Amino acid sequence: MDPIVLVIVVVVGTPIAVVFALAKSAQLRGPELRKESRRPVETLVTEAIPEEHPDDADADKGAS
């Protein structure tokens, strides 16, 4: 190989290899992909925060 061609390959190939290596490293260190729940948001919210109804509180006081 001619020295000029070798220099051109090194000057162009090195940055491309570095960018590829950085991209692969970031992909490997990134968060793992997890399956998303397909449940509606309403069911998730009502399970986490139960609703309090004023009728229930009155019924409990009246039963005592």
mmCIF file of the N, C-alpha and C atoms, coordinates in Angstrom:
data_MODEL
# 
_entry.id   MODEL 
# 
loop_
_atom_site.group_PDB 
_atom_site.id 
_atom_site.type_symbol 
_atom_site.label_atom_id 
_atom_site.label_alt_id 
_atom_site.label_comp_id 
_atom_site.label_asym_id 
_atom_site.label_entity_id 
_atom_site.label_seq_id 
_atom_site.pdbx_PDB_ins_code 
_atom_site.Cartn_x 
_atom_site.Cartn_y 
_atom_site.Cartn_z 
_atom_site.occupancy 
_atom_site.B_iso_or_equiv 
_atom_site.pdbx_formal_charge 
_atom_site.auth_seq_id 
_atom_site.auth_comp_id 
_atom_site.auth_asym_id 
_atom_site.auth_atom_id 
_atom_site.pdbx_PDB_model_num 
ATOM 1   N N  . MET A 1 1  ? 0.842   -1.188 0.000  1.00 0.00 ? 1  MET A N  1 
ATOM 2   C CA . MET A 1 1  ? 0.000   0.000  0.000  1.00 0.00 ? 1  MET A CA 1 
ATOM 3   C C  . MET A 1 1  ? 0.877   1.238  0.000  1.00 0.00 ? 1  MET A C  1 
ATOM 4   N N  . ASP A 1 2  ? 0.376   2.215  -0.694 1.00 0.00 ? 2  ASP A N  1 
ATOM 5   C CA . ASP A 1 2  ? 1.086   3.495  -0.683 1.00 0.00 ? 2  ASP A CA 1 
ATOM 6   C C  . ASP A 1 2  ? 0.912   4.157  0.678  1.00 0.00 ? 2  ASP A C  1 
ATOM 7   N N  . PRO A 1 3  ? 1.882   4.905  1.122  1.00 0.00 ? 3  PRO A N  1 
ATOM 8   C CA . PRO A 1 3  ? 1.752   5.598  2.407  1.00 0.00 ? 3  PRO A CA 1 
ATOM 9   C C  . PRO A 1 3  ? 0.594   6.595  2.436  1.00 0.00 ? 3  PRO A C  1 
ATOM 10  N N  . ILE A 1 4  ? 0.315   7.217  1.301  1.00 0.00 ? 4  ILE A N  1 
ATOM 11  C CA . ILE A 1 4  ? -0.773  8.206  1.254  1.00 0.00 ? 4  ILE A CA 1 
ATOM 12  C C  . ILE A 1 4  ? -2.120  7.500  1.448  1.00 0.00 ? 4  ILE A C  1 
ATOM 13  N N  . VAL A 1 5  ? -2.310  6.373  0.799  1.00 0.00 ? 5  VAL A N  1 
ATOM 14  C CA . VAL A 1 5  ? -3.558  5.620  0.933  1.00 0.00 ? 5  VAL A CA 1 
ATOM 15  C C  . VAL A 1 5  ? -3.696  5.121  2.369  1.00 0.00 ? 5  VAL A C  1 
ATOM 16  N N  . LEU A 1 6  ? -2.622  4.671  2.948  1.00 0.00 ? 6  LEU A N  1 
ATOM 17  C CA . LEU A 1 6  ? -2.648  4.200  4.329  1.00 0.00 ? 6  LEU A CA 1 
ATOM 18  C C  . LEU A 1 6  ? -3.032  5.324  5.294  1.00 0.00 ? 6  LEU A C  1 
ATOM 19  N N  . VAL A 1 7  ? -2.489  6.504  5.084  1.00 0.00 ? 7  VAL A N  1 
ATOM 20  C CA . VAL A 1 7  ? -2.827  7.656  5.931  1.00 0.00 ? 7  VAL A CA 1 
ATOM 21  C C  . VAL A 1 7  ? -4.297  8.020  5.764  1.00 0.00 ? 7  VAL A C  1 
ATOM 22  N N  . ILE A 1 8  ? -4.792  8.008  4.540  1.00 0.00 ? 8  ILE A N  1 
ATOM 23  C CA . ILE A 1 8  ? -6.203  8.348  4.296  1.00 0.00 ? 8  ILE A CA 1 
ATOM 24  C C  . ILE A 1 8  ? -7.111  7.321  4.980  1.00 0.00 ? 8  ILE A C  1 
ATOM 25  N N  . VAL A 1 9  ? -6.763  6.039  4.883  1.00 0.00 ? 9  VAL A N  1 
ATOM 26  C CA . VAL A 1 9  ? -7.579  4.998  5.518  1.00 0.00 ? 9  VAL A CA 1 
ATOM 27  C C  . VAL A 1 9  ? -7.563  5.170  7.031  1.00 0.00 ? 9  VAL A C  1 
ATOM 28  N N  . VAL A 1 10 ? -6.413  5.484  7.595  1.00 0.00 ? 10 VAL A N  1 
ATOM 29  C CA . VAL A 1 10 ? -6.321  5.662  9.044  1.00 0.00 ? 10 VAL A CA 1 
ATOM 30  C C  . VAL A 1 10 ? -7.078  6.906  9.481  1.00 0.00 ? 10 VAL A C  1 
ATOM 31  N N  . VAL A 1 11 ? -6.942  7.995  8.729  1.00 0.00 ? 11 VAL A N  1 
ATOM 32  C CA . VAL A 1 11 ? -7.598  9.256  9.100  1.00 0.00 ? 11 VAL A CA 1 
ATOM 33  C C  . VAL A 1 11 ? -9.112  9.135  8.996  1.00 0.00 ? 11 VAL A C  1 
ATOM 34  N N  . VAL A 1 12 ? -9.608  8.399  8.028  1.00 0.00 ? 12 VAL A N  1 
ATOM 35  C CA . VAL A 1 12 ? -11.059 8.242  7.860  1.00 0.00 ? 12 VAL A CA 1 
ATOM 36  C C  . VAL A 1 12 ? -11.570 7.083  8.704  1.00 0.00 ? 12 VAL A C  1 
ATOM 37  N N  . GLY A 1 13 ? -10.844 5.995  8.773  1.00 0.00 ? 13 GLY A N  1 
ATOM 38  C CA . GLY A 1 13 ? -11.314 4.793  9.453  1.00 0.00 ? 13 GLY A CA 1 
ATOM 39  C C  . GLY A 1 13 ? -11.308 4.902  10.971 1.00 0.00 ? 13 GLY A C  1 
ATOM 40  N N  . THR A 1 14 ? -10.339 5.603  11.528 1.00 0.00 ? 14 THR A N  1 
ATOM 41  C CA . THR A 1 14 ? -10.246 5.711  12.982 1.00 0.00 ? 14 THR A CA 1 
ATOM 42  C C  . THR A 1 14 ? -11.452 6.433  13.595 1.00 0.00 ? 14 THR A C  1 
ATOM 43  N N  . PRO A 1 15 ? -11.818 7.604  13.106 1.00 0.00 ? 15 PRO A N  1 
ATOM 44  C CA . PRO A 1 15 ? -13.014 8.242  13.699 1.00 0.00 ? 15 PRO A CA 1 
ATOM 45  C C  . PRO A 1 15 ? -14.287 7.413  13.538 1.00 0.00 ? 15 PRO A C  1 
ATOM 46  N N  . ILE A 1 16 ? -14.432 6.737  12.405 1.00 0.00 ? 16 ILE A N  1 
ATOM 47  C CA . ILE A 1 16 ? -15.617 5.900  12.199 1.00 0.00 ? 16 ILE A CA 1 
ATOM 48  C C  . ILE A 1 16 ? -15.618 4.745  13.205 1.00 0.00 ? 16 ILE A C  1 
ATOM 49  N N  . ALA A 1 17 ? -14.458 4.136  13.418 1.00 0.00 ? 17 ALA A N  1 
ATOM 50  C CA . ALA A 1 17 ? -14.361 3.037  14.380 1.00 0.00 ? 17 ALA A CA 1 
ATOM 51  C C  . ALA A 1 17 ? -14.630 3.530  15.800 1.00 0.00 ? 17 ALA A C  1 
ATOM 52  N N  . VAL A 1 18 ? -14.153 4.722  16.131 1.00 0.00 ? 18 VAL A N  1 
ATOM 53  C CA . VAL A 1 18 ? -14.371 5.272  17.475 1.00 0.00 ? 18 VAL A CA 1 
ATOM 54  C C  . VAL A 1 18 ? -15.857 5.559  17.700 1.00 0.00 ? 18 VAL A C  1 
ATOM 55  N N  . VAL A 1 19 ? -16.498 6.161  16.720 1.00 0.00 ? 19 VAL A N  1 
ATOM 56  C CA . VAL A 1 19 ? -17.931 6.465  16.850 1.00 0.00 ? 19 VAL A CA 1 
ATOM 57  C C  . VAL A 1 19 ? -18.728 5.167  16.967 1.00 0.00 ? 19 VAL A C  1 
ATOM 58  N N  . PHE A 1 20 ? -18.392 4.177  16.179 1.00 0.00 ? 20 PHE A N  1 
ATOM 59  C CA . PHE A 1 20 ? -19.088 2.890  16.259 1.00 0.00 ? 20 PHE A CA 1 
ATOM 60  C C  . PHE A 1 20 ? -18.895 2.255  17.634 1.00 0.00 ? 20 PHE A C  1 
ATOM 61  N N  . ALA A 1 21 ? -17.672 2.298  18.142 1.00 0.00 ? 21 ALA A N  1 
ATOM 62  C CA . ALA A 1 21 ? -17.402 1.704  19.455 1.00 0.00 ? 21 ALA A CA 1 
ATOM 63  C C  . ALA A 1 21 ? -18.151 2.442  20.561 1.00 0.00 ? 21 ALA A C  1 
ATOM 64  N N  . LEU A 1 22 ? -18.215 3.760  20.498 1.00 0.00 ? 22 LEU A N  1 
ATOM 65  C CA . LEU A 1 22 ? -18.953 4.528  21.505 1.00 0.00 ? 22 LEU A CA 1 
ATOM 66  C C  . LEU A 1 22 ? -20.450 4.239  21.442 1.00 0.00 ? 22 LEU A C  1 
ATOM 67  N N  . ALA A 1 23 ? -20.975 4.127  20.235 1.00 0.00 ? 23 ALA A N  1 
ATOM 68  C CA . ALA A 1 23 ? -22.402 3.827  20.083 1.00 0.00 ? 23 ALA A CA 1 
ATOM 69  C C  . ALA A 1 23 ? -22.726 2.441  20.641 1.00 0.00 ? 23 ALA A C  1 
ATOM 70  N N  . LYS A 1 24 ? -21.877 1.480  20.376 1.00 0.00 ? 24 LYS A N  1 
ATOM 71  C CA . LYS A 1 24 ? -22.101 0.123  20.879 1.00 0.00 ? 24 LYS A CA 1 
ATOM 72  C C  . LYS A 1 24 ? -21.987 0.090  22.399 1.00 0.00 ? 24 LYS A C  1 
ATOM 73  N N  . SER A 1 25 ? -21.032 0.825  22.946 1.00 0.00 ? 25 SER A N  1 
ATOM 74  C CA . SER A 1 25 ? -20.860 0.877  24.392 1.00 0.00 ? 25 SER A CA 1 
ATOM 75  C C  . SER A 1 25 ? -22.085 1.501  25.066 1.00 0.00 ? 25 SER A C  1 
ATOM 76  N N  . ALA A 1 26 ? -22.600 2.584  24.491 1.00 0.00 ? 26 ALA A N  1 
ATOM 77  C CA . ALA A 1 26 ? -23.791 3.234  25.055 1.00 0.00 ? 26 ALA A CA 1 
ATOM 78  C C  . ALA A 1 26 ? -24.995 2.311  24.979 1.00 0.00 ? 26 ALA A C  1 
ATOM 79  N N  . GLN A 1 27 ? -25.084 1.541  23.915 1.00 0.00 ? 27 GLN A N  1 
ATOM 80  C CA . GLN A 1 27 ? -26.205 0.610  23.772 1.00 0.00 ? 27 GLN A CA 1 
ATOM 81  C C  . GLN A 1 27 ? -26.118 -0.492 24.824 1.00 0.00 ? 27 GLN A C  1 
ATOM 82  N N  . LEU A 1 28 ? -24.932 -0.968 25.104 1.00 0.00 ? 28 LEU A N  1 
ATOM 83  C CA . LEU A 1 28 ? -24.780 -2.031 26.088 1.00 0.00 ? 28 LEU A CA 1 
ATOM 84  C C  . LEU A 1 28 ? -25.003 -1.536 27.504 1.00 0.00 ? 28 LEU A C  1 
ATOM 85  N N  . ARG A 1 29 ? -24.663 -0.286 27.785 1.00 0.00 ? 29 ARG A N  1 
ATOM 86  C CA . ARG A 1 29 ? -24.822 0.240  29.140 1.00 0.00 ? 29 ARG A CA 1 
ATOM 87  C C  . ARG A 1 29 ? -26.210 0.781  29.402 1.00 0.00 ? 29 ARG A C  1 
ATOM 88  N N  . GLY A 1 30 ? -27.021 0.945  28.376 1.00 0.00 ? 30 GLY A N  1 
ATOM 89  C CA . GLY A 1 30 ? -28.342 1.533  28.523 1.00 0.00 ? 30 GLY A CA 1 
ATOM 90  C C  . GLY A 1 30 ? -29.264 0.656  29.346 1.00 0.00 ? 30 GLY A C  1 
ATOM 91  N N  . PRO A 1 31 ? -30.433 1.204  29.697 1.00 0.00 ? 31 PRO A N  1 
ATOM 92  C CA . PRO A 1 31 ? -31.389 0.432  30.495 1.00 0.00 ? 31 PRO A CA 1 
ATOM 93  C C  . PRO A 1 31 ? -31.929 -0.748 29.694 1.00 0.00 ? 31 PRO A C  1 
ATOM 94  N N  . GLU A 1 32 ? -32.242 -1.813 30.396 1.00 0.00 ? 32 GLU A N  1 
ATOM 95  C CA . GLU A 1 32 ? -32.802 -2.979 29.735 1.00 0.00 ? 32 GLU A CA 1 
ATOM 96  C C  . GLU A 1 32 ? -34.220 -2.673 29.285 1.00 0.00 ? 32 GLU A C  1 
ATOM 97  N N  . LEU A 1 33 ? -34.564 -3.200 28.143 1.00 0.00 ? 33 LEU A N  1 
ATOM 98  C CA . LEU A 1 33 ? -35.916 -3.010 27.650 1.00 0.00 ? 33 LEU A CA 1 
ATOM 99  C C  . LEU A 1 33 ? -36.848 -3.940 28.405 1.00 0.00 ? 33 LEU A C  1 
ATOM 100 N N  . ARG A 1 34 ? -37.917 -3.395 28.900 1.00 0.00 ? 34 ARG A N  1 
ATOM 101 C CA . ARG A 1 34 ? -38.902 -4.187 29.643 1.00 0.00 ? 34 ARG A CA 1 
ATOM 102 C C  . ARG A 1 34 ? -40.235 -4.114 28.922 1.00 0.00 ? 34 ARG A C  1 
ATOM 103 N N  . LYS A 1 35 ? -41.006 -5.160 29.082 1.00 0.00 ? 35 LYS A N  1 
ATOM 104 C CA . LYS A 1 35 ? -42.318 -5.160 28.473 1.00 0.00 ? 35 LYS A CA 1 
ATOM 105 C C  . LYS A 1 35 ? -43.196 -4.126 29.167 1.00 0.00 ? 35 LYS A C  1 
ATOM 106 N N  . GLU A 1 36 ? -43.892 -3.352 28.382 1.00 0.00 ? 36 GLU A N  1 
ATOM 107 C CA . GLU A 1 36 ? -44.796 -2.346 28.943 1.00 0.00 ? 36 GLU A CA 1 
ATOM 108 C C  . GLU A 1 36 ? -46.151 -2.991 29.204 1.00 0.00 ? 36 GLU A C  1 
ATOM 109 N N  . SER A 1 37 ? -46.764 -2.553 30.266 1.00 0.00 ? 37 SER A N  1 
ATOM 110 C CA . SER A 1 37 ? -48.086 -3.039 30.582 1.00 0.00 ? 37 SER A CA 1 
ATOM 111 C C  . SER A 1 37 ? -49.081 -2.440 29.597 1.00 0.00 ? 37 SER A C  1 
ATOM 112 N N  . ARG A 1 38 ? -49.969 -3.264 29.086 1.00 0.00 ? 38 ARG A N  1 
ATOM 113 C CA . ARG A 1 38 ? -50.993 -2.794 28.148 1.00 0.00 ? 38 ARG A CA 1 
ATOM 114 C C  . ARG A 1 38 ? -52.314 -2.527 28.859 1.00 0.00 ? 38 ARG A C  1 
ATOM 115 N N  . ARG A 1 39 ? -52.288 -2.545 30.206 1.00 0.00 ? 39 ARG A N  1 
ATOM 116 C CA . ARG A 1 39 ? -53.505 -2.286 30.963 1.00 0.00 ? 39 ARG A CA 1 
ATOM 117 C C  . ARG A 1 39 ? -53.869 -0.816 30.850 1.00 0.00 ? 39 ARG A C  1 
ATOM 118 N N  . PRO A 1 40 ? -55.153 -0.496 30.859 1.00 0.00 ? 40 PRO A N  1 
ATOM 119 C CA . PRO A 1 40 ? -55.560 0.901  30.833 1.00 0.00 ? 40 PRO A CA 1 
ATOM 120 C C  . PRO A 1 40 ? -55.060 1.636  32.073 1.00 0.00 ? 40 PRO A C  1 
ATOM 121 N N  . VAL A 1 41 ? -54.842 2.913  31.940 1.00 0.00 ? 41 VAL A N  1 
ATOM 122 C CA . VAL A 1 41 ? -54.322 3.706  33.046 1.00 0.00 ? 41 VAL A CA 1 
ATOM 123 C C  . VAL A 1 41 ? -55.306 3.734  34.210 1.00 0.00 ? 41 VAL A C  1 
ATOM 124 N N  . GLU A 1 42 ? -56.586 3.717  33.922 1.00 0.00 ? 42 GLU A N  1 
ATOM 125 C CA . GLU A 1 42 ? -57.593 3.776  34.996 1.00 0.00 ? 42 GLU A CA 1 
ATOM 126 C C  . GLU A 1 42 ? -57.407 2.643  35.994 1.00 0.00 ? 42 GLU A C  1 
ATOM 127 N N  . THR A 1 43 ? -57.183 1.427  35.520 1.00 0.00 ? 43 THR A N  1 
ATOM 128 C CA . THR A 1 43 ? -57.049 0.306  36.442 1.00 0.00 ? 43 THR A CA 1 
ATOM 129 C C  . THR A 1 43 ? -55.777 0.426  37.258 1.00 0.00 ? 43 THR A C  1 
ATOM 130 N N  . LEU A 1 44 ? -54.724 0.953  36.675 1.00 0.00 ? 44 LEU A N  1 
ATOM 131 C CA . LEU A 1 44 ? -53.486 1.123  37.421 1.00 0.00 ? 44 LEU A CA 1 
ATOM 132 C C  . LEU A 1 44 ? -53.658 2.156  38.528 1.00 0.00 ? 44 LEU A C  1 
ATOM 133 N N  . VAL A 1 45 ? -54.361 3.244  38.240 1.00 0.00 ? 45 VAL A N  1 
ATOM 134 C CA . VAL A 1 45 ? -54.536 4.310  39.227 1.00 0.00 ? 45 VAL A CA 1 
ATOM 135 C C  . VAL A 1 45 ? -55.472 3.875  40.331 1.00 0.00 ? 45 VAL A C  1 
ATOM 136 N N  . THR A 1 46 ? -56.571 3.211  39.999 1.00 0.00 ? 46 THR A N  1 
ATOM 137 C CA . THR A 1 46 ? -57.526 2.838  41.040 1.00 0.00 ? 46 THR A CA 1 
ATOM 138 C C  . THR A 1 46 ? -56.953 1.759  41.945 1.00 0.00 ? 46 THR A C  1 
ATOM 139 N N  . GLU A 1 47 ? -56.040 0.941  41.449 1.00 0.00 ? 47 GLU A N  1 
ATOM 140 C CA . GLU A 1 47 ? -55.429 -0.054 42.315 1.00 0.00 ? 47 GLU A CA 1 
ATOM 141 C C  . GLU A 1 47 ? -54.418 0.594  43.254 1.00 0.00 ? 47 GLU A C  1 
ATOM 142 N N  . ALA A 1 48 ? -53.710 1.586  42.791 1.00 0.00 ? 48 ALA A N  1 
ATOM 143 C CA . ALA A 1 48 ? -52.682 2.220  43.613 1.00 0.00 ? 48 ALA A CA 1 
ATOM 144 C C  . ALA A 1 48 ? -53.307 3.162  44.643 1.00 0.00 ? 48 ALA A C  1 
ATOM 145 N N  . ILE A 1 49 ? -54.352 3.881  44.270 1.00 0.00 ? 49 ILE A N  1 
ATOM 146 C CA . ILE A 1 49 ? -54.990 4.847  45.157 1.00 0.00 ? 49 ILE A CA 1 
ATOM 147 C C  . ILE A 1 49 ? -56.474 4.500  45.229 1.00 0.00 ? 49 ILE A C  1 
ATOM 148 N N  . PRO A 1 50 ? -56.889 3.759  46.236 1.00 0.00 ? 50 PRO A N  1 
ATOM 149 C CA . PRO A 1 50 ? -58.303 3.401  46.326 1.00 0.00 ? 50 PRO A CA 1 
ATOM 150 C C  . PRO A 1 50 ? -59.152 4.649  46.572 1.00 0.00 ? 50 PRO A C  1 
ATOM 151 N N  . GLU A 1 51 ? -60.291 4.665  45.944 1.00 0.00 ? 51 GLU A N  1 
ATOM 152 C CA . GLU A 1 51 ? -61.183 5.814  46.092 1.00 0.00 ? 51 GLU A CA 1 
ATOM 153 C C  . GLU A 1 51 ? -61.956 5.709  47.399 1.00 0.00 ? 51 GLU A C  1 
ATOM 154 N N  . GLU A 1 52 ? -62.141 6.853  48.051 1.00 0.00 ? 52 GLU A N  1 
ATOM 155 C CA . GLU A 1 52 ? -62.958 6.897  49.256 1.00 0.00 ? 52 GLU A CA 1 
ATOM 156 C C  . GLU A 1 52 ? -64.265 7.614  48.908 1.00 0.00 ? 52 GLU A C  1 
ATOM 157 N N  . HIS A 1 53 ? -65.347 6.969  49.215 1.00 0.00 ? 53 HIS A N  1 
ATOM 158 C CA . HIS A 1 53 ? -66.652 7.558  48.929 1.00 0.00 ? 53 HIS A CA 1 
ATOM 159 C C  . HIS A 1 53 ? -67.254 8.075  50.232 1.00 0.00 ? 53 HIS A C  1 
ATOM 160 N N  . PRO A 1 54 ? -67.851 9.254  50.226 1.00 0.00 ? 54 PRO A N  1 
ATOM 161 C CA . PRO A 1 54 ? -68.451 9.791  51.449 1.00 0.00 ? 54 PRO A CA 1 
ATOM 162 C C  . PRO A 1 54 ? -69.583 8.899  51.968 1.00 0.00 ? 54 PRO A C  1 
ATOM 163 N N  . ASP A 1 55 ? -70.278 8.197  51.108 1.00 0.00 ? 55 ASP A N  1 
ATOM 164 C CA . ASP A 1 55 ? -71.366 7.319  51.541 1.00 0.00 ? 55 ASP A CA 1 
ATOM 165 C C  . ASP A 1 55 ? -70.834 6.204  52.441 1.00 0.00 ? 55 ASP A C  1 
ATOM 166 N N  . ASP A 1 56 ? -69.654 5.681  52.136 1.00 0.00 ? 56 ASP A N  1 
ATOM 167 C CA . ASP A 1 56 ? -69.063 4.609  52.943 1.00 0.00 ? 56 ASP A CA 1 
ATOM 168 C C  . ASP A 1 56 ? -68.749 5.110  54.346 1.00 0.00 ? 56 ASP A C  1 
ATOM 169 N N  . ALA A 1 57 ? -68.240 6.327  54.466 1.00 0.00 ? 57 ALA A N  1 
ATOM 170 C CA . ALA A 1 57 ? -67.898 6.873  55.778 1.00 0.00 ? 57 ALA A CA 1 
ATOM 171 C C  . ALA A 1 57 ? -69.151 7.091  56.627 1.00 0.00 ? 57 ALA A C  1 
ATOM 172 N N  . ASP A 1 58 ? -70.217 7.560  55.965 1.00 0.00 ? 58 ASP A N  1 
ATOM 173 C CA . ASP A 1 58 ? -71.483 7.768  56.699 1.00 0.00 ? 58 ASP A CA 1 
ATOM 174 C C  . ASP A 1 58 ? -72.078 6.436  57.148 1.00 0.00 ? 58 ASP A C  1 
ATOM 175 N N  . ALA A 1 59 ? -71.962 5.425  56.328 1.00 0.00 ? 59 ALA A N  1 
ATOM 176 C CA . ALA A 1 59 ? -72.521 4.106  56.675 1.00 0.00 ? 59 ALA A CA 1 
ATOM 177 C C  . ALA A 1 59 ? -71.772 3.519  57.859 1.00 0.00 ? 59 ALA A C  1 
ATOM 178 N N  . ASP A 1 60 ? -70.451 3.738  57.908 1.00 0.00 ? 60 ASP A N  1 
ATOM 179 C CA . ASP A 1 60 ? -69.669 3.213  59.039 1.00 0.00 ? 60 ASP A CA 1 
ATOM 180 C C  . ASP A 1 60 ? -70.045 3.930  60.341 1.00 0.00 ? 60 ASP A C  1 
ATOM 181 N N  . LYS A 1 61 ? -70.272 5.223  60.299 1.00 0.00 ? 61 LYS A N  1 
ATOM 182 C CA . LYS A 1 61 ? -70.610 5.983  61.504 1.00 0.00 ? 61 LYS A CA 1 
ATOM 183 C C  . LYS A 1 61 ? -72.003 5.603  62.003 1.00 0.00 ? 61 LYS A C  1 
ATOM 184 N N  . GLY A 1 62 ? -72.930 5.369  61.075 1.00 0.00 ? 62 GLY A N  1 
ATOM 185 C CA . GLY A 1 62 ? -74.287 5.032  61.447 1.00 0.00 ? 62 GLY A CA 1 
ATOM 186 C C  . GLY A 1 62 ? -74.400 3.644  62.029 1.00 0.00 ? 62 GLY A C  1 
ATOM 187 N N  . ALA A 1 63 ? -73.513 2.731  61.658 1.00 0.00 ? 63 ALA A N  1 
ATOM 188 C CA . ALA A 1 63 ? -73.576 1.364  62.140 1.00 0.00 ? 63 ALA A CA 1 
ATOM 189 C C  . ALA A 1 63 ? -73.083 1.236  63.571 1.00 0.00 ? 63 ALA A C  1 
ATOM 190 N N  . SER A 1 64 ? -72.316 2.192  64.065 1.00 0.00 ? 64 SER A N  1 
ATOM 191 C CA . SER A 1 64 ? -71.748 2.098  65.417 1.00 0.00 ? 64 SER A CA 1 
ATOM 192 C C  . SER A 1 64 ? -72.775 2.339  66.478 1.00 0.00 ? 64 SER A C  1 
# 
